[in-house]
Amino acid sequence: MKRLRRTAPPAALAAALLALTACTHSDDDKHTASLTGQQAEALALARFTDYRAGRADITATIPLPGNRLLLTARLDWRAHTGYGLLHGTTPGTATPWQHLLRWNRTTVAAQFNWPGKAPATPPAHGWSTGRTLNPETSTVDTALALLLNLAADRPDNAQLLARSGAQKVGITTIDGQRVTEYTGPATHPATSSSPSPPATATSHTRYWIDSRNALLRFAALLPGSAEWMTVHITLLAATTAP
């Protein structure tokens, strides 16, 4: 495999997935409840809490038609960069491959068919010419852009989230830590002009948030896919607080 596979997700939804206040989930949520003020505040602080940590190691699954990719990477949210290994198999075969990637908000570069583990820091040489990151035409690019948007330098608007259609799903544990699972804000149908989510609104993301208001797991139903992208997040110790 010599290039990152491209698909054609709807441009509007691909863009909407990049903002917390524009996306969520589409399953039947039989045990969900509207957000309380405290829950809306926790959801509003989640991306900011991760941004204050600054960096994280992540493991993400990226579904493609007939394939599923695995990305193991380190994100630096303050520098808006990512670096790691993208693993997959050649469609129609059992032949595995892995590419070393580095990306930021606008470009992505690769070292194809990387032979081993990712070095602790990006190599100085050997990268392909960086190309424009284009979430509107590439599922992989949508995923890379989403990862850099899982943290923000300010809290989201809790009042808007409280009436956005976001919901609490329940309590679970991740690596022994108690977390609250939420669906994100409901997406309005294109024909709706109501300020409140209509009954037919759907959601395309989920958030798992711990007692520190840190985001530890994220899932998104990517445009054009029937399977969920999942992200497991391990925050690294912050060096300085912003």
C-alpha positions, 0 to 999 in steps of 0.5 A, spaced: 500 500 500 503 506 497 498 511 499 492 513 504 486 510 502 481 515 500 473 515 500 468 520 499 464 522 506 459 528 505 463 534 506 458 538 511 458 532 516 465 531 515 466 538 517 461 538 523 465 532 526 470 537 528 466 541 533 464 538 539 457 542 539 456 539 532 456 532 533 453 525 536 450 518 536 445 514 532 443 508 536 437 507 540 439 510 547 434 506 551 437 509 558 439 516 556 437 522 560 437 529 558 443 533 561 443 536 568 447 543 569 453 539 572 453 534 567 453 539 561 459 542 565 463 536 565 462 535 558 464 542 556 470 542 560 472 535 557 476 538 551 479 543 555 482 538 561 485 534 555 488 540 552 491 542 559 494 536 559 497 537 553 499 531 550 496 524 550 498 517 547 492 514 543 490 508 540 484 509 534 481 504 530 479 507 523 473 503 519 474 503 512 469 499 507 472 492 507 478 494 512 479 497 519 486 501 520 489 501 527 493 508 529 497 508 535 500 515 536 502 521 540 498 527 540 501 534 542 494 538 542 498 545 544 502 544 538 496 541 534 501 535 531 500 528 531 505 522 530 505 515 530 504 508 526 498 507 522 497 499 521 492 495 516 492 490 511 492 490 503 485 489 501 483 482 499 489 479 502 492 478 509 498 482 507 500 487 513 503 494 512 504 500 517 506 507 515 509 512 519 505 518 519 506 525 522 501 531 521 498 537 523 491 541 522 493 542 515 498 537 512 500 530 513 506 526 511 508 519 511 514 514 511 511 508 507 512 501 509 515 502 516 519 496 518 519 497 526 516 501 532 516 508 531 522 512 534 521 516 540 521 522 536 520 523 528 526 522 524 529 528 520 529 525 513 525 520 509 518 523 509 514 523 503 512 530 501 507 533 505 500 533 502 494 537 504 490 534 510 483 533 506 477 531 511 472 532 506 475 527 501 478 522 506 476 518 511 483 517 514 484 525 514 477 526 517 480 521 523 486 525 523 483 532 524 478 529 529 484 527 533 487 534 533 480 537 535 479 532 541 482 538 545 481 545 546 484 551 549 477 553 552 471 550 555 465 549 550 459 552 552 455 548 557 449 552 556 448 550 549 450 543 551 445 542 556 439 544 550 443 541 544 440 534 545 447 531 548 445 525 553 448 521 559 448 514 557 451 511 564 457 509 568 462 504 566 469 503 568 476 504 563 482 501 566 479 501 573 477 508 573 470 510 573 467 514 567 461 517 565 459 516 558 455 521 554 452 522 547 454 528 544 450 534 541 444 531 536 445 533 529 440 537 526 437 535 519 438 539 513 431 542 513 431 544 520 431 551 523 429 550 530 434 552 535 432 545 539 434 538 536 428 535 533 425 528 535 429 526 528 435 529 530 441 523 530 448 523 534 454 521 531 459 521 537 460 519 544 465 521 550 467 517 556 469 522 561 472 521 568 472 525 575 477 530 573 473 532 567 478 528 562 476 525 556 479 518 556 475 515 550 471 517 544 467 514 539 465 517 532 460 514 526 464 517 521 461 520 514 459 514 510 461 508 515 456 504 518 462 502 523 464 506 529 471 510 530 474 509 537 479 512 540 482 510 547 486 516 550 492 516 555 493 523 558 501 524 559 503 529 565 503 536 563 509 540 563 506 547 564 499 549 565 496 554 560 
